Amino acid sequence: MTKPPKSATWVVYLMTLHGKHPGVNAVCEQSEWDALELARPGYHTLVRAGIASEGEAERIARQPSVGANPSDKEVR
């Protein structure tokens, strides 16, 4: 018997790039974000978590104001 595929949630985060300010928005699955945070806590900035689909996360990441300013962040 096979298990049904696990429904993944997605996150948008501000990727820290050496020598680049302010960085770029990136998208990954929640489990990948958890691994990034475990490896280097606080290095990248979470913008929004708990996104239901990759497509929705990509749309959020492309919004010009998302992650541009710490006061614009919507962390969930």
NULO-8120 format. One record per residue: residue number from 1; residue in one letter; chain; y, x, z of N, C-alpha, C, O in turn. Coordinates in steps of 0.2 Angstrom, whole numbers. Example, Ala and Ser with C-alpha at 12.3 -4.5 7.8 and 13.67 -1.06 7.14 Angstrom:
residues 2
resi_resn_chain_n_c2_n_c1_n_c3_ca_c2_ca_c1_ca_c3_c_c2_c_c1_c_c3_o_c2_o_c1_o_c3
1_A_A_-28_66_39_-22_62_39_-16_66_39_-17_71_42;
2_S_A_-11_64_35_-5_68_36_0_64_39_6_67_40;
end
This chain:
residues 76
resi_resn_chain_n_c2_n_c1_n_c3_ca_c2_ca_c1_ca_c3_c_c2_c_c1_c_c3_o_c2_o_c1_o_c3
1_M_A_-6_4_0_0_0_0_6_5_0_7_9_4;
2_T_A_11_3_-4_17_7_-5_23_4_-1_23_-3_-1;
3_K_A_27_8_2_33_5_5_38_3_0_39_6_-5;
4_P_A_42_-2_1_47_-4_-3_53_2_-3_53_5_2;
5_P_A_56_3_-8_62_8_-8_67_7_-2_69_1_-1;
6_K_A_68_12_1_73_11_6_80_10_3_82_14_-1;
7_S_A_84_5_6_91_4_3_95_9_6_96_9_13;
8_A_A_98_13_2_103_18_4_110_16_5_112_11_1;
9_T_A_114_18_10_121_17_10_124_24_8_121_29_8;
10_W_A_130_23_6_134_28_3_140_30_6_143_26_10;
11_V_A_143_36_6_149_38_9_154_41_4_152_44_-1;
12_V_A_160_41_5_165_45_2_168_49_7_170_47_12;
13_Y_A_169_56_4_172_61_9_177_65_5_176_66_-1;
14_L_A_181_68_9_186_73_6_183_80_6_182_82_12;
15_M_A_181_83_1_177_89_0_182_95_1_187_95_-2;
16_T_A_181_99_6_185_105_7_183_110_2_177_112_2;
17_L_A_188_112_-2_187_118_-6_191_124_-5_197_123_-3;
18_H_A_188_129_-4_192_136_-2_197_137_-7_197_138_-13;
19_G_A_203_137_-4_209_139_-8_212_133_-11_217_134_-15;
20_K_A_210_127_-11_212_121_-14_215_116_-9_211_115_-4;
21_H_A_220_114_-10_223_109_-6_225_103_-10_229_104_-15;
22_P_A_223_97_-8_220_94_-3_212_94_-3_209_91_1;
23_G_A_209_96_-9_202_95_-10_201_89_-15_206_86_-17;
24_V_A_195_87_-15_193_82_-20_189_77_-16_185_79_-12;
25_N_A_189_70_-18_184_66_-16_177_66_-19_177_68_-24;
26_A_A_172_65_-15_165_66_-17_161_60_-14_163_57_-9;
27_V_A_156_59_-17_151_53_-15_144_56_-14_142_60_-17;
28_C_A_141_53_-9_134_55_-7_131_50_-3_134_45_-1;
29_E_A_124_50_-3_121_45_2_122_47_9_124_53_11;
30_Q_A_122_42_13_123_43_20_119_49_23_121_53_27;
31_S_A_112_49_21_108_55_24_110_62_21_110_66_25;
32_E_A_113_62_15_116_69_13_122_70_17_123_76_19;
33_W_A_126_65_19_132_67_23_130_69_30_133_74_33;
34_D_A_125_66_33_122_68_39_120_75_39_122_79_44;
35_A_A_117_77_34_115_84_33_121_89_33_121_94_36;
36_L_A_126_87_29_132_91_28_135_92_35_137_97_37;
37_E_A_136_86_39_139_87_45_135_91_50_138_94_54;
38_L_A_129_90_50_124_94_54_125_102_53_125_106_57;
39_A_A_125_103_46_126_110_44_133_113_46_133_119_48;
40_R_A_138_109_45_145_112_46_149_106_49_153_103_45;
41_P_A_149_105_55_153_99_58_160_100_57_163_105_58;
42_G_A_163_94_54_170_94_53_173_98_47_179_97_46;
43_Y_A_169_101_44_172_105_38_174_100_32_180_101_30;
44_H_A_171_95_31_173_90_26_175_84_30_174_83_36;
45_T_A_179_80_27_182_74_30_179_67_28_180_66_22;
46_L_A_176_63_32_174_57_30_179_52_29_184_51_33;
47_V_A_179_49_23_184_44_21_182_37_23_185_33_26;
48_R_A_176_36_20_173_29_21_165_29_21_162_33_17;
49_A_A_162_26_26_155_26_26_152_19_26_156_14_26;
50_G_A_146_18_25_143_11_25_144_7_18_144_1_18;
51_I_A_145_11_13_146_8_6_139_6_3_134_10_3;
52_A_A_139_0_1_132_-3_-1_129_0_-8_123_0_-8;
53_S_A_133_2_-12_131_5_-19_134_11_-21_140_12_-19;
54_E_A_131_15_-25_134_21_-28_140_19_-32_145_23_-32;
55_G_A_139_14_-36_145_12_-40_151_10_-36_157_12_-38;
56_E_A_150_6_-31_156_5_-27_159_11_-24_165_12_-23;
57_A_A_155_16_-21_157_22_-18_161_26_-24_167_29_-22;
58_E_A_159_26_-30_162_30_-35_169_27_-36_174_30_-37;
59_R_A_170_20_-37_176_17_-38_181_18_-32_187_20_-33;
60_I_A_179_18_-26_183_20_-20_185_27_-21_191_29_-19;
61_A_A_181_32_-22_182_39_-23_188_40_-28_192_45_-27;
62_R_A_188_36_-33_193_37_-39_199_34_-37_204_36_-41;
63_Q_A_200_30_-32_207_28_-30_211_34_-28_209_38_-24;
64_P_A_217_34_-31_221_40_-30_223_41_-23_224_46_-21;
65_S_A_224_35_-19_227_36_-12_221_38_-7_222_40_-1;
66_V_A_215_37_-9_209_38_-4_209_45_-3_207_49_-7;
67_G_A_209_47_4_208_54_6_215_58_4_214_64_6;
68_A_A_220_56_1_226_60_0_230_62_6_233_67_6;
69_N_A_230_57_11_234_58_17_230_56_23_227_50_22;
70_P_A_229_60_28_225_57_34_227_50_36_223_47_39;
71_S_A_233_48_35_235_41_38_232_36_33_232_30_35;
72_D_A_230_38_27_227_33_22_220_32_23_217_27_20;
73_K_A_217_36_27_209_35_27_207_29_31_210_27_36;
74_E_A_202_27_28_198_21_31_191_23_33_187_23_29;
75_V_A_190_25_39_184_27_42_180_21_45_183_18_49;
76_R_A_174_20_43_170_15_45_164_17_48_160_13_51;
end
